[in-house]
Amino acid sequence: MPIEIDHSQKREREEIRTENPWWIPRFIFGAMPALESSKVTLLGCVTIAIFYENYDLSLLLTTLEKFSADLKIDETQLGYFVSLIRFGGLFSLLVIPFADIAGRRKLFLMSIIGLSLGTFATAFSQTPGQFVFFQIITRTFMLSAAAIAIVLITEEIPALHRGWAFGILAAGAAVGYFFGAVFFAFVDWLPYGWRALYFIGIIPLVRMPMFSGGIYETQRFRDYKGTPGISNFRHTLANWLGPYSRLGRTYPWRAVGLALMGMLSAGGFITVISFIGYYLLAYRNLATWQLSFALISCGSFLIPGNVLAGRLSDKVGRKMAGFLFLTIFPAATWLFFTGTGFLSYLALILIFASVMAGTLVIRALSTELVPTSYRGTFAGVITIMETVGAGLGLLLIGALTHHKGDLVAMVPLVSTVTLISAFILLLLPESGRRELEDLSAHKSMLHDPKLANTSAS
């Protein structure tokens, strides 16, 4: 993909691209909306990064049964073990505020390097403790990359097509899962088994020149940093946790609602996703190639389906689209763990569709409903709350699992927490097809010069 981008000037009179690039095949995704070439390149680089992120996420799903046997982890301890990995992502709390200090681009590139090295290092784990340590590093930078990816798209893609762009990101995530499933089909024949799948994590580091050339700083952040009254980098760095304190002083109810949505939805989503591969291998007695085939075939529906979901959120709004996916999820989970044959397979498709589309809607709202000055931090808060929710859900599974077979009953029960998220979503403002400045113009700031200076968008 040719990359010729000036990071220092506003893009005026730039060529408008209407022809689909190679990575958005028209026969799958339909016609692309007219966008500036630099924005298309930005979307492409961010989507490729999200591809690698979700490839790593898929490995925890597919290889759980393999590495737990290799590292001698008992089934009754799996809930606690996976929860440690998920909670490890809380360290991103210390990283993400730098998106509102040093910039979106710098933190995103640093996060790609971190998640690449963490994934690669995981392949060398010899004990459960080492596996957890390397995965905590991976999760920390993975969460920051996921948060900033949404911010980059939110700030650079026009409001009319933002949902479509989010759908492209979700499609990239689905492709990442897809390739994780493809490679897992050969896990029994690959040298070093499950470890070989983690070796692939080094590829994003090798491709850093592409990411560095195609990802530019957003115009909104550059405008914000140039606003009179904004403190310089060193002063801000000394108070780098400041954005967290400002979150509760501007839109407290939005912050609380979005945080609860992120926590509860992830509590259901991640708990279910974490045990799908284990359940199919250990309880349905599928061979590794059969599990891969099931995941691959699901991905073939999800890749274009995510773009359709993004267009749907542009047309009917984020709230209605998100409510639909959040309410479908627990029903699909129950059907998967109790059904057989085609019904179980259909339920698996609905589970993955709900997780990817539902998560994307929540993350989109977390960036659309707040000002530029702490948009990166707020996106990070949502990913952190998702980490907390995922960890609590997995801890709950660990506490409720005393005997082999308890998983089948407990996982569908935990999935029902997404219903609470669905109804919280209905209480939030609609952000679909609305410009960011309209969504984050709050009158209370006009009477508080400190807030006005630090929250200008």
C-alpha positions in Angstrom: 0.0 0.0 0.0 1.7 3.3 -1.1 2.2 5.7 1.8 3.1 9.4 1.2 1.8 11.4 4.1 2.7 14.8 5.6 2.2 14.6 9.3 2.8 18.3 10.0 0.2 20.0 7.9 -3.6 19.9 7.5 -4.7 17.9 4.5 -6.2 20.4 2.1 -7.4 19.6 -1.4 -6.3 16.0 -0.9 -7.3 13.4 -3.4 -10.7 11.8 -2.7 -10.6 8.0 -3.1 -13.8 6.2 -4.2 -12.2 3.0 -5.5 -11.9 0.1 -3.0 -8.3 -0.7 -1.9 -7.2 -4.4 -2.2 -7.9 -5.0 1.5 -11.6 -4.0 1.2 -12.7 -6.3 -1.7 -15.9 -4.9 -3.2 -17.5 -8.3 -3.8 -17.4 -8.9 0.0 -17.9 -5.5 1.6 -19.6 -3.5 -1.1 -18.6 0.0 -2.4 -16.5 2.1 -0.2 -17.7 5.6 0.7 -15.7 8.5 -0.7 -12.8 9.3 1.6 -9.5 11.2 1.5 -6.6 8.9 0.6 -4.7 9.5 3.8 -7.8 8.4 5.8 -8.1 5.2 3.8 -4.4 4.5 4.5 -4.9 5.2 8.2 -7.9 2.9 8.4 -5.9 0.2 6.6 -3.0 0.4 9.0 -5.2 0.4 12.1 -7.2 -2.5 10.7 -4.1 -4.5 10.1 -2.9 -3.8 13.7 -6.3 -4.9 15.0 -5.9 -8.1 12.9 -2.8 -9.0 14.8 -4.4 -8.1 18.2 -7.3 -10.4 17.6 -5.0 -13.1 16.3 -3.4 -13.2 19.7 -6.8 -13.1 21.4 -7.9 -16.1 19.3 -4.9 -18.1 20.6 -6.1 -18.0 24.2 -9.4 -19.4 23.0 -8.1 -22.2 20.8 -4.9 -23.2 22.6 -6.3 -23.3 26.2 -6.7 -27.0 26.2 -3.3 -27.5 24.7 -1.1 -25.3 26.8 -3.1 -26.1 30.0 -2.2 -29.8 29.5 1.4 -28.9 28.6 1.9 -26.6 31.6 -0.1 -29.0 33.9 -3.0 -26.7 34.8 -6.0 -28.4 36.3 -9.5 -27.7 34.8 -10.8 -26.5 38.2 -8.1 -23.8 38.2 -8.6 -22.6 34.6 -11.1 -19.9 35.6 -8.6 -18.4 38.1 -5.7 -18.8 35.6 -7.4 -17.0 32.7 -8.7 -14.3 35.1 -5.1 -13.5 36.1 -4.2 -12.9 32.5 -7.3 -10.7 32.0 -6.7 -8.7 35.2 -3.1 -8.2 34.0 -4.5 -5.8 31.4 -5.2 -3.3 34.2 -1.6 -2.1 33.8 -2.8 -0.4 30.7 -4.3 2.1 33.2 -0.7 3.5 33.5 -0.1 3.6 29.7 -3.3 4.9 28.1 -3.3 8.5 29.5 -0.2 9.2 27.3 -2.6 9.2 24.3 -3.8 12.6 25.6 -0.3 13.8 26.4 2.1 12.6 23.8 -0.4 11.9 21.1 -2.5 9.0 19.6 0.1 8.1 17.0 3.1 7.6 19.4 1.1 5.5 21.9 -0.4 3.4 19.2 3.0 2.6 17.6 4.4 1.8 21.0 1.5 -0.5 21.8 2.0 -2.4 18.6 5.6 -3.0 19.6 4.6 -4.1 23.1 1.9 -6.6 22.0 4.2 -8.1 19.3 7.0 -8.7 21.8 4.6 -10.0 24.4 3.0 -12.5 22.1 6.4 -13.7 20.8 7.8 -14.1 24.3 4.7 -16.2 25.3 6.0 -19.0 23.1 9.0 -19.5 25.4 6.9 -20.1 28.6 8.0 -23.0 30.7 5.7 -22.6 33.7 2.2 -21.2 34.3 3.7 -18.2 36.0 5.8 -17.3 33.0 2.8 -17.7 30.6 0.8 -15.3 32.8 3.7 -12.8 33.0 4.2 -12.6 29.2 0.5 -12.5 28.6 0.1 -9.6 31.0 2.6 -7.6 29.0 0.7 -8.5 25.9 -2.7 -7.6 27.3 -1.4 -4.3 28.6 -0.4 -3.1 25.2 -3.2 -4.9 23.5 -5.8 -2.9 25.4 -4.0 0.4 24.8 -3.8 -0.4 21.0 -7.5 -1.3 20.9 -8.5 1.9 22.7 -6.4 4.2 20.5 -7.5 2.4 17.3 -11.1 3.5 18.1 -9.9 7.1 18.9 -8.0 7.4 15.6 -11.0 6.3 13.6 -13.4 8.4 15.6 -11.4 11.6 15.2 -10.5 11.2 11.5 -13.4 9.5 9.8 -16.4 11.7 8.9 -19.5 11.2 11.0 -21.6 9.9 8.1 -19.2 7.0 7.6 -17.8 6.4 11.1 -20.0 3.3 11.7 -18.9 1.8 8.4 -15.2 2.4 9.5 -15.9 0.7 12.8 -17.4 -2.2 10.9 -14.2 -2.5 8.9 -12.2 -2.6 12.1 -14.5 -5.4 13.4 -14.0 -7.2 10.1 -10.3 -7.0 10.6 -10.7 -8.4 14.1 -12.8 -11.3 12.6 -10.0 -12.0 10.1 -7.6 -12.2 13.0 -9.7 -14.8 14.7 -10.1 -16.5 11.3 -6.3 -16.9 10.8 -5.8 -18.0 14.4 -8.3 -20.8 13.7 -6.6 -21.7 10.4 -3.2 -22.1 12.0 -4.6 -24.0 15.0 -5.8 -26.6 12.6 -2.2 -27.6 12.1 -1.1 -27.3 15.7 -0.5 -31.1 16.1 1.8 -31.1 13.1 3.7 -27.8 13.7 7.1 -27.9 15.3 6.8 -26.9 19.0 3.0 -27.3 18.8 1.0 -24.5 20.3 4.1 -22.4 20.9 4.6 -22.1 17.1 1.4 -20.1 16.9 2.8 -17.5 19.3 6.0 -17.2 17.3 4.0 -15.5 14.6 3.5 -12.6 17.0 6.8 -11.1 15.9 5.4 -10.1 12.5 3.9 -6.7 13.6 7.3 -5.7 14.9 8.8 -6.5 11.5 6.1 -4.5 9.8 6.7 -1.4 11.9 7.9 0.8 9.0 4.5 0.3 7.3 2.6 1.3 10.5 4.9 4.3 11.2 4.4 5.6 7.6 0.6 5.1 7.4 -0.5 6.2 10.9 -0.5 10.0 11.4 -1.5 12.2 14.3 -5.1 13.2 14.2 -6.0 16.8 13.3 -8.3 17.2 16.3 -5.4 16.3 18.7 -3.1 18.7 16.9 -5.7 21.4 17.2 -6.2 20.6 20.9 -2.5 20.7 21.7 -2.3 24.1 20.0 -5.2 25.6 22.1 -4.1 28.5 24.3 -4.0 27.5 27.9 -3.0 23.9 27.3 0.0 23.0 29.5 3.2 21.9 27.9 4.3 18.3 27.7 6.6 18.2 30.7 4.1 19.9 33.0 1.4 17.6 31.8 3.6 14.6 32.1 4.1 15.4 35.8 0.3 15.2 36.2 -0.4 12.5 33.7 -3.2 11.0 35.7 -5.1 14.3 35.4 -7.4 13.1 32.6 -8.9 10.5 35.0 -9.9 13.1 37.5 -11.5 15.2 34.8 -13.7 12.4 33.6 -16.0 12.5 36.5 -16.2 16.3 36.5 -17.7 16.7 33.0 -20.2 14.0 32.2 -20.3 11.9 35.4 -23.4 9.9 34.3 -22.1 9.2 30.9 -18.8 8.0 32.4 -20.6 5.8 34.9 -23.0 4.4 32.3 -20.3 3.6 29.8 -18.0 2.1 32.4 -20.8 -0.2 33.7 -21.6 -1.2 30.1 -18.0 -2.0 29.4 -17.6 -4.0 32.6 -20.8 -6.0 32.4 -20.6 -6.8 28.7 -17.1 -8.0 28.9 -18.0 -10.1 32.0 -20.4 -12.0 29.7 -18.5 -11.8 26.4 -15.0 -12.8 27.6 -16.2 -15.5 30.0 -18.0 -17.3 27.2 -15.4 -16.8 24.5 -12.6 -18.1 26.8 -14.2 -21.5 27.2 -15.7 -22.2 23.7 -12.6 -23.9 22.4 -12.1 -25.9 25.6 -15.7 -27.0 25.6 -15.7 -28.2 22.0 -12.4 -30.1 22.5 -13.0 -31.5 26.0 -16.8 -32.0 26.0 -17.8 -32.4 22.4 -14.6 -34.4 21.6 -13.9 -32.4 18.5 -10.5 -32.9 16.8 -8.3 -29.8 16.5 -9.1 -29.6 12.8 -12.8 -29.8 13.5 -12.6 -26.9 16.0 -10.6 -24.9 13.4 -13.2 -25.6 10.7 -16.1 -24.5 13.0 -14.3 -21.2 13.8 -13.2 -20.6 10.2 -16.6 -21.2 8.8 -18.0 -18.8 11.5 -15.5 -16.2 10.4 -16.6 -16.5 6.8 -19.9 -15.1 7.9 -18.6 -12.5 10.4 -16.1 -10.8 8.1 -18.7 -9.2 5.8 -21.3 -9.3 8.6 -19.3 -6.8 10.8 -19.3 -4.2 8.0 -23.0 -4.7 7.6 -23.4 -4.1 11.3 -21.4 -1.0 11.1 -23.6 0.4 8.3 -26.6 -0.6 10.4 -25.3 1.5 13.3 -24.9 4.4 10.9 -28.5 4.0 9.7 -30.5 3.1 12.8 -28.1 4.5 15.4 -25.5 3.0 17.8 -28.1 2.4 20.5 -30.5 0.2 18.6 -27.7 -1.8 17.0 -25.9 -2.3 20.3 -29.1 -3.2 22.1 -29.8 -5.9 19.5 -26.4 -7.6 19.8 -26.3 -7.4 23.6 -29.7 -9.0 24.0 -29.0 -11.8 21.4 -25.8 -12.9 23.2 -27.1 -14.7 26.3 -29.7 -16.5 24.3 -27.1 -17.6 21.7 -24.8 -18.8 24.6 -27.5 -20.9 26.2 -28.3 -22.4 22.8 -24.7 -23.2 22.1 -24.1 -25.0 25.4 -27.4 -27.0 25.3 -28.1 -27.4 21.6 -26.7 -29.8 19.1 -26.0 -29.9 15.4 -27.0 -27.0 13.3 -28.6 -25.1 16.2 -25.3 -25.2 18.1 -23.4 -24.0 15.1 -25.8 -21.2 14.4 -25.5 -20.1 18.0 -21.7 -20.0 17.7 -22.0 -17.6 14.8 -24.4 -15.4 16.8 -22.0 -15.5 19.8 -19.1 -14.2 17.8 -21.2 -11.6 16.0 -22.6 -10.3 19.2 -19.2 -10.1 20.9 -17.4 -8.2 18.0 -20.3 -5.9 17.1 -21.4 -5.3 20.7 -17.9 -4.5 21.9 -17.3 -2.2 18.9 -20.5 -0.2 19.6 -19.5 0.3 23.3 -16.0 1.4 22.4 -17.3 3.7 19.7 -19.7 5.4 22.1 -16.8 5.8 24.6 -14.9 7.9 22.1 -17.8 9.7 20.5 -19.4 11.0 23.6 -16.4 12.8 25.2 -14.1 15.8 24.2 -10.8 15.5 22.5 -8.8 16.5 25.6 -9.4 13.1 27.2 -10.9 11.0 24.5 -7.9 8.6 24.6 -8.1 8.3 28.3 -11.8 7.6 28.3 -11.4 5.0 25.7 -8.8 3.5 27.9 -11.2 3.6 30.9 -13.6 1.5 28.9 -11.0 -1.1 28.0 -9.9 -1.2 31.6 -13.5 -1.7 32.8 -13.8 -4.5 30.2 -10.7 -6.1 31.8 -12.2 -5.8 35.2 -15.5 -7.3 34.0 -13.7 -10.1 32.2 -11.6 -10.9 35.2 -14.6 -10.9 37.6 -16.6 -13.1 35.2 -13.7 -15.6 35.1 -13.2 -15.5 38.8 -16.9 -16.2 39.2 -16.5 -19.3 37.0 -13.5 -20.4 39.1 -15.6 -20.0 42.3 -18.6 -21.9 40.9 -16.6 -24.7 39.3 -15.9 -27.5 41.8 -16.3 -30.6 39.6 -15.7 -31.5 36.0 -18.8 -30.6 34.1 -19.8 -27.5 36.1 -18.5 -25.2 33.3 -21.4 -26.2 31.0 -24.0 -24.9 33.5 -22.1 -21.9 34.8 -20.9 -20.2 31.6 -24.4 -19.6 30.2 -25.5 -18.2 33.6 -22.7 -15.6 33.6 -23.5 -14.6 30.0 -26.8 -13.0 31.2 -25.1 -9.9 32.6 -25.0 -8.5 29.1 -28.7 -7.8 29.4 -28.0 -5.2 32.0 -25.6 -3.5 29.6 -28.3 -3.5 26.9 -30.7 -1.4 29.0 -28.0 0.9 30.3 -27.2 1.6 26.6 -30.7 2.9 26.0 -30.1 5.7 28.6 -27.2 7.2 26.8 -27.3 9.8 24.0 -27.3 8.7 20.4 -24.0 9.4 18.6 -24.6 7.9 15.2 -24.2 10.4 12.3 -23.4 13.3 14.7 -20.3 15.3 14.7 -18.0 15.0 17.7 -18.1 18.7 18.6 -21.9 18.5 18.9 -21.7 15.5 21.2 -19.1 16.9 23.6 -20.2 20.6 23.8 -21.2 20.9 27.5 -22.4 24.2 28.9 -20.9 23.6 32.4 -17.5 24.1 30.9 -18.3 27.7 29.9 -18.5 28.6 33.5 -15.2 26.9 34.5 -12.1 28.3 32.8 -10.0 25.4 34.1 -12.3 22.9 32.6 -12.6 24.9 29.4 -8.8 25.0 28.9 -8.2 21.3 29.7 -11.2 20.0 27.8 -11.2 21.9 24.6 -12.1 20.0 21.5 
